[in-house]
């Protein structure tokens, strides 16, 4: 299988929307309204509708606020990863217990979404390799991730603990429902 991983740009907005408009959320139908807006959104549950999320994400793409990578096979979008400067994820900043050092520049990986027909083919590994390569050249100190605890097949949109361990991420904090993991990019920084 030949895939191509591209950073999200305004020119790829229609591909992004196609992926979400046509993604089948068999395991979690209620996720279909997210459009990967959840970590950016601080509103209430009632206002988080499919229509509102779609409109907000279009605005975020147009303003270059939404960053990440689209995955294509034969020019057809089949996957997405939401990765950005940690300061751009309002819900993450509010709801997670993070390592707070204002001098650190942290890139956060918050969501992988792969079309069901393409899962378990190593695509998330390839995306993470691309993130590590790209963000190593962007003056970041760390890449941070938040894999959930429990059965990895039930809710692993954050990526699995094993995925991150394979790529030299270390557990810096452990909570009841998730881990905070980091990969050091700057040799002069302390990991945790």
For each residue, the residues with C-beta under 8 A, 3 or more apart:
1: 73 118 121
2: 73 74
3: 71 72 73 78 123 126
4: 71 72 73
5: 69 70 71 72 126 127 130
6: 9 12 69 70 72
7: 67 68 69 70 134
8: 12 16 61 66 67 68 69 70
9: 6 12 13
10: 13 61 62 64
11:
12: 6 8 9 15 16 70
13: 9 10 16 17 58 61 62
14: 17 18
15: 12 18 19 70 72 77
16: 8 12 13 19 20 57 61 70 77 80
17: 13 14 20 21 54 58
18: 14 15 21 22 77
19: 15 16 22 23 70 77 78 79 80 113 115
20: 16 17 23 32 35 36 54 57 80
21: 17 18
22: 18 19
23: 19 20 32 113 115
24: 115 116
25: 28 29 30 31 32
26: 29 116
27: 154
28: 25 31 155
29: 25 26 32
30: 25 33
31: 25 28 34 157
32: 20 23 25 29 50
33: 30 48 49 50 53
34: 31 37 38 48 53
35: 20 50 53 54 56 57
36: 20 39 57 66 68 80 82 111 113
37: 34 40 41 48 53 56 57 60
38: 34 41 48 91
39: 36 82 89 90 91 92 110 111
40: 37 56 60 65 66 88 89 90 91
41: 37 38 48 53 56 90 91
42: 90 91 94
43: 47 48
44: 47 48
45: 48
46: 49
47: 43 44 52
48: 33 34 37 38 41 43 44 45 52 53
49: 33 46 52 53
50: 32 33 35 53 54
51: 54 55
52: 47 48 49 55 56
53: 33 34 35 37 41 48 49 50 56 57
54: 17 20 35 50 51 57 58
55: 51 52 58 59
56: 35 37 40 41 52 53 59 60
57: 16 20 35 36 37 53 54 60 61 66
58: 13 17 54 55 61 62
59: 55 56 62 63 65
60: 37 40 56 57 63 65 66
61: 8 10 13 16 57 58 64 65 66
62: 10 13 58 59
63: 59 60
64: 10 61 67
65: 40 59 60 61 88
66: 8 36 40 57 60 61 82 84
67: 7 8 64 82 83 84 85 88
68: 7 8 36 80 81 82 83 84
69: 5 6 7 8 80 81 83 127 130 131
70: 5 6 7 8 12 15 16 19 77 79 80
71: 3 4 5 77 78 79 80 81 114 123 126 127
72: 3 4 5 6 15 75 76 77 78
73: 1 2 3 4 76 78 118
74: 2
75: 72
76: 72 73
77: 15 16 18 19 70 71 72 80
78: 3 19 71 72 73 114 115 117 118 123
79: 19 70 71 112 113 114 115 118 123 127
80: 16 19 20 36 68 69 70 71 77 111 112 113
81: 68 69 71 109 111 112 113 124 127 128 131
82: 36 39 66 67 68 109 110 111
83: 67 68 69 107 108 109 110 131 135
84: 66 67 68 88 89 107 108 110
85: 67 88 105 106 107 108
86: 89 92 93 98 106 107 108 144
87: 93
88: 40 65 67 84 85
89: 39 40 84 86 92 93 108 110
90: 39 40 41 42 93 94
91: 38 39 40 41 42 94 95
92: 39 86 89 95 96 98 108 110 146
93: 86 87 89 90 96 98
94: 42 90 91
95: 91 92
96: 92 93 146 178 180
97: 173 175 180
98: 86 92 93 144 180
99: 104 172 173 180 182 192
100:
101: 104
102:
103:
104: 99 101 141 142 189
105: 85 139 140 141 142
106: 85 86 140 141 142 143 144
107: 83 84 85 86 131 135 138 140 142 143 144
108: 83 84 85 86 89 92 143 144 145 146
109: 81 82 83 112 128 131 143 144 145 158 159
110: 39 82 83 84 89 92 146 158
111: 36 39 80 81 82 157 158
112: 79 80 81 109 124 127 156 157 158 159
113: 19 23 36 79 80 81 157
114: 71 78 79 118 119 123 124
115: 19 23 24 78 79 118 119
116: 24 26 119
117: 78
118: 1 73 78 79 114 115 121 123
119: 114 115 116 123
120:
121: 1 118
122: 125 126
123: 3 71 78 79 114 118 119 126 127
124: 81 112 114 127 128 159 163
125: 122 128 129 163 166 167
126: 3 5 71 122 123 129 130
127: 5 69 71 79 81 112 123 124 130 131
128: 81 109 124 125 131 132 159 163 164 167
129: 125 126 132 133 167
130: 5 69 126 127 133 134
131: 69 81 83 107 109 127 128 134 135 143
132: 128 129 135 136 143 167 183
133: 129 130 136 137
134: 7 130 131 137 138
135: 83 107 131 132 138 140 143 185
136: 132 133 140 185
137: 133 134
138: 107 134 135
139: 105
140: 105 106 107 135 136 143 185 186
141: 104 105 106 184 185 186 189
142: 104 105 106 107 182 183 184 185 186 189 191
143: 106 107 108 109 131 132 135 140 169 182 183 185
144: 86 98 106 107 108 109 180 181 182
145: 108 109 158 159 164 169 180 181 182
146: 92 96 108 110 158 178 179 180 181
147: 156 158 159 160 161 163 164 178 179 181
148: 152 155 156 158 177 178
149: 161 175 176 177 178 179
150: 154 155 177
151: 154 155
152: 148 156 160 161 162
153: 156
154: 27 150 151
155: 28 148 150 151
156: 112 147 148 152 153 159 160
157: 31 111 112 113
158: 109 110 111 112 145 146 147 148 178
159: 109 112 124 128 145 147 156 163 164
160: 147 152 156 163 164
161: 147 149 152 164 165 179 181
162: 152 165 166
163: 124 125 128 147 159 160 166 167
164: 128 145 147 159 160 161 167 169 181 183
165: 161 162 168 169
166: 125 162 163
167: 125 128 129 132 163 164 183
168: 165 183
169: 143 145 164 165 181 182 183
170: 181 182 183 191 192
171: 174 179 180 181
172: 99 180 181 182 191 192
173: 97 99 179 180 192
174: 171 179 180
175: 97 149 178 179 180
176: 149
177: 148 149 150
178: 96 146 147 148 149 158 175
179: 146 147 149 161 171 173 174 175
180: 96 97 98 99 144 145 146 171 172 173 174 175
181: 144 145 146 147 161 164 169 170 171 172
182: 99 142 143 144 145 169 170 172 191 192
183: 132 142 143 164 167 168 169 170
184: 141 142 187 189 191
185: 135 136 140 141 142 143
186: 140 141 142 189
187: 184
188:
189: 104 141 142 184 186
190:
191: 142 170 172 182 184
192: 99 170 172 173 182
